């Protein structure tokens, strides 16, 4: 499924059976005094706040601003410290002479920036995070509509998207869900130094929607992975149930619709979805792009021709992602 426009729409699934707790303190910083051999060091652990820069952090903890410039210079060709993402953890270790000996910053879920003091100054490197995989079981019950938030934990939202993508050919996760629907998931839990960081691949899943049970099993062959039912049939169909997560339908398919602007009756051979600006739109099936650009009353429009002879039209887009072209 190719994303045509970018931004997030939050799914709304209530998770009720998590056995995972977050280990990062996102509200208050942690400052530890630790003894290593005969030396004493201070350790500051916190997460980047919205709008916060390294300068703000140094001022808050009264650190030497000259060392800030040295850190930025050392990491310039590895990762620019001017780009700090809110919510990302960092750690600063200060030696017994009040100098910074180490600075560690999680660039993203898979990469850490490590800066250490050497005899010649600071040395920076970007290291790939080595995760320990554990198999976790997660289950839950749908209690709310899909347009409310799943919660503040980003990893839960990501897993919810994975789950909805797996069953997207059978279930419209905006209109088909019912209160009391149940899901059960076997998923990889990725741990770093004993702490849970995020979910990996969903290995198998079961979703009971309006009394009907759907199951999915992940199978990898030839370096490619996909999901299949218990009979070994692919879950992929010709078309998805819906191209996006939406709040409602403002205008349905009709041969005689009253036009809200022209004030006349005319055919409306499409479906208008109500969704927040920036909602991601997916192609509902494999195909070839035959048009991508601005076209009259359709605004930003993408047309896709599918192998079975159908064409699908995606109009009124906020923007079209780079690389989507004829």
C-alpha positions in Angstrom: 0.0 0.0 0.0 1.7 3.2 -1.2 1.3 6.3 0.9 0.1 9.2 -1.2 0.3 11.9 1.5 2.0 12.0 4.9 0.9 12.7 8.5 -0.6 10.7 11.3 -4.2 9.7 12.0 -4.5 8.1 15.4 -6.4 4.8 15.6 -8.7 4.3 18.6 -8.3 0.9 20.1 -8.3 0.5 23.8 -5.5 -1.8 25.0 -6.5 -3.7 28.1 -3.9 -6.4 28.6 -0.4 -4.9 28.4 2.2 -6.4 30.8 4.7 -3.7 29.8 5.6 -0.6 31.7 7.7 2.3 30.4 11.1 2.7 31.9 11.8 6.2 30.7 10.8 9.0 33.0 9.3 11.6 30.6 8.2 14.1 33.2 11.1 14.6 35.5 14.9 14.2 34.9 16.8 11.7 36.8 20.2 12.7 38.3 22.3 10.0 39.9 25.6 10.2 41.7 27.6 7.0 41.0 31.0 5.8 42.1 33.1 4.1 39.6 36.3 2.8 41.1 37.9 5.7 43.0 36.1 8.3 40.8 32.7 9.9 41.4 30.5 10.8 38.4 27.1 12.5 38.0 24.6 11.0 35.5 21.7 13.1 34.1 18.9 11.2 32.3 15.9 12.8 30.7 14.0 13.2 27.4 14.0 16.1 25.0 11.1 18.5 25.6 9.2 20.2 22.8 11.2 23.2 21.5 14.2 22.3 23.7 17.7 22.6 22.4 21.0 21.4 23.8 21.7 25.0 24.9 18.6 24.9 27.1 19.7 21.6 28.6 23.2 23.0 29.4 21.8 26.2 30.9 19.3 24.2 33.1 22.1 22.0 34.6 24.7 24.8 34.6 27.1 22.9 32.3 30.0 24.5 30.6 28.9 26.1 27.3 32.3 25.7 25.8 31.8 21.9 26.0 28.5 22.4 24.2 30.4 23.8 21.2 33.0 21.0 21.4 30.2 18.4 21.4 28.5 20.0 18.3 31.8 20.2 16.5 32.7 16.5 17.3 29.3 15.2 16.0 29.0 17.6 13.0 29.8 14.8 10.5 27.9 12.1 12.3 24.6 13.7 13.5 23.9 17.4 13.8 23.0 18.2 17.5 20.9 21.1 16.3 18.2 18.5 15.4 16.8 17.1 18.6 13.4 15.3 18.5 11.0 15.8 21.3 10.5 12.6 23.4 13.9 11.1 22.6 16.0 10.1 25.6 19.4 11.4 26.4 22.1 10.8 29.0 24.9 13.0 30.2 27.7 11.7 32.4 29.8 14.3 34.3 33.1 13.4 35.9 34.5 14.4 39.3 36.0 17.6 37.8 32.6 18.8 36.5 33.5 18.0 32.9 31.3 16.0 30.5 32.8 12.6 30.0 30.0 11.1 27.9 26.8 12.2 26.0 24.3 9.7 24.7 21.3 10.6 22.6 18.7 8.3 20.9 18.5 9.6 17.4 15.6 7.3 16.7 14.5 3.8 17.7 17.3 2.2 15.8 20.3 4.5 16.2 22.1 6.1 19.2 24.6 8.9 19.1 27.5 8.3 21.5 30.0 11.1 22.2 32.9 10.3 24.6 35.8 12.4 25.9 39.3 11.4 24.7 42.7 12.9 25.3 42.2 15.0 22.2 38.7 16.2 22.9 35.5 14.5 22.0 34.8 11.6 19.6 31.4 10.9 18.2 29.9 7.8 16.6 26.5 6.6 15.6 25.8 3.0 16.7 23.0 0.7 15.6 20.8 -0.4 18.5 21.2 -4.1 19.2 17.8 -5.4 20.4 16.9 -8.5 22.3 13.8 -10.1 20.9 11.1 -11.5 23.2 7.8 -13.0 22.2 4.9 -11.1 23.8 1.2 -11.8 23.9 -1.2 -8.8 23.7 -4.9 -8.9 23.7 -7.7 -6.3 24.0 -11.3 -5.3 23.4 -12.6 -2.5 21.3 -14.4 0.1 23.5 -14.3 3.3 21.5 -14.4 4.6 17.9 -11.3 4.5 15.8 -10.9 8.3 15.6 -10.1 8.8 19.3 -6.6 8.3 20.6 -5.1 4.9 21.3 -3.0 6.5 24.1 0.2 8.4 24.6 2.5 5.5 24.0 3.8 5.7 20.4 4.7 2.0 20.2 1.1 1.1 20.8 0.0 3.3 18.0 2.5 1.8 15.6 1.4 -1.8 16.5 -2.3 -0.7 16.0 -1.4 0.5 12.5 0.3 -2.9 11.8 -2.7 -4.8 13.0 -5.1 -2.7 10.9 -2.8 -3.1 7.8 -2.8 -6.9 8.2 -6.6 -7.1 8.2 -7.3 -4.1 5.9 -8.6 -6.3 3.1 -11.3 -7.8 5.3 -12.1 -5.2 7.9 -12.7 -1.4 7.5 -11.2 -0.3 10.8 -13.3 2.9 10.7 -16.8 1.7 10.0 -16.8 -2.1 10.6 -15.7 -2.2 14.2 -18.2 -2.9 17.0 -17.9 -2.3 20.7 -16.8 -5.6 22.2 -14.7 -6.7 19.2 -11.6 -8.7 20.4 -8.1 -8.9 19.2 -5.2 -11.2 20.2 -1.7 -10.6 19.0 1.6 -12.5 19.2 4.3 -9.9 18.6 8.0 -9.4 18.9 9.0 -7.2 21.9 12.3 -5.4 21.3 14.4 -4.8 24.5 17.6 -2.9 25.0 19.6 -3.6 28.1 16.6 -5.2 29.6 14.2 -2.3 28.9 11.2 -2.6 26.6 11.7 -0.1 23.7 9.1 -1.0 21.0 7.2 -3.7 19.2 8.7 -5.6 16.2 6.9 -7.8 13.7 3.4 -9.2 14.5 3.9 -13.0 14.2 0.2 -14.0 14.3 -3.0 -12.2 15.1 -6.7 -13.0 15.6 -9.5 -10.4 15.3 -13.1 -11.1 16.1 -15.2 -8.5 14.4 -19.0 -8.5 14.8 -18.9 -12.1 15.7 -16.7 -13.2 12.7 -13.2 -14.4 13.4 -10.2 -13.5 11.2 -6.7 -15.0 11.7 -3.4 -14.1 10.3 0.0 -15.8 10.3 3.3 -14.2 9.2 5.4 -16.3 6.8 8.7 -15.3 5.2 10.0 -16.8 2.0 12.8 -15.7 -0.3 13.4 -12.6 1.9 9.8 -11.4 1.6 7.2 -11.7 4.3 3.4 -11.6 4.2 0.4 -12.7 6.1 -1.8 -15.8 5.4 -4.9 -17.4 6.9 -4.9 -20.9 8.5 -5.4 -22.5 5.1 -2.3 -20.8 3.7 -4.2 -18.3 1.6 -2.9 -14.8 1.3 -4.9 -12.1 3.2 -4.4 -9.7 0.3 -7.4 -9.2 -1.9 -7.8 -7.1 -5.1 -9.0 -4.1 -3.1 -8.8 -2.7 0.4 -12.0 -2.1 2.3 -11.2 1.7 2.4 -8.4 3.9 1.2 -8.0 5.9 4.5 -9.1 6.2 8.1 -12.0 8.7 8.1 -14.6 10.2 10.4 -17.6 9.8 8.1 -18.9 10.0 4.5 -20.1 13.4 3.4 -21.3 12.3 -0.1 -21.9 8.8 -1.3 -22.0 7.4 -4.8 -25.1 8.6 -6.6 -26.5 9.2 -10.1 -28.5 12.2 -8.9 -26.9 14.2 -6.1 -27.8 17.8 -5.3 -24.6 19.8 -5.9 -23.8 22.0 -2.8 -22.3 24.8 -4.9 -24.0 24.6 -8.3 -27.4 24.0 -6.6 -28.4 21.5 -9.3 -28.8 17.7 -9.4 -26.0 15.9 -11.2 -24.2 12.5 -10.9 -21.7 12.0 -8.1 -19.7 8.9 -9.2 -17.6 8.7 -6.1 -17.4 8.7 -2.3 -16.4 11.8 -0.3 -14.7 11.0 3.0 -14.6 13.4 5.9 -11.1 13.2 7.4 -8.6 15.6 9.1 -6.2 17.5 6.8 -3.1 15.4 6.4 -4.7 12.0 6.7 -2.6 9.4 4.8 -4.3 7.9 1.7 -3.5 4.4 0.4 -4.0 2.9 -3.0 -6.7 0.3 -2.4 -4.8 -2.2 -4.6 -1.8 -2.8 -6.8 -1.7 -0.9 -10.0 0.0 1.7 -12.2 -0.3 5.4 -11.8 -1.7 7.0 -15.0 -2.1 10.5 -13.6 -0.7 12.5 -10.7 -1.2 16.2 -10.5 -3.8 19.0 -10.3 -7.0 18.5 -12.3 -9.9 20.9 -12.2 -12.6 20.3 -9.6 -10.7 17.2 -8.3 -7.8 19.3 -7.0 -4.7 17.2 -6.5 -5.6 13.9 -8.1 -4.0 10.5 -8.5 -5.5 7.9 -10.9 -4.4 4.3 -10.7 -5.1 1.6 -13.3 -5.4 -1.9 -11.8 -4.6 -5.2 -13.5 -8.3 -6.3 -13.4 -9.3 -3.4 -15.6 -10.6 -1.1 -12.9 -9.4 2.4 -12.3 -9.5 4.2 -9.0 -9.4 8.0 -8.5 -8.1 9.8 -5.4 -9.0 13.5 -5.4 -9.0 16.6 -3.1 -5.6 15.6 -1.7 -3.7 18.0 0.4 -0.5 17.0 -1.5 0.9 14.2 -3.5 4.0 12.5 -2.1 7.3 12.9 -4.0 7.9 9.9 -6.4 4.2 9.4 -7.2 4.1 10.1 -10.9 2.9 8.6 -14.2 
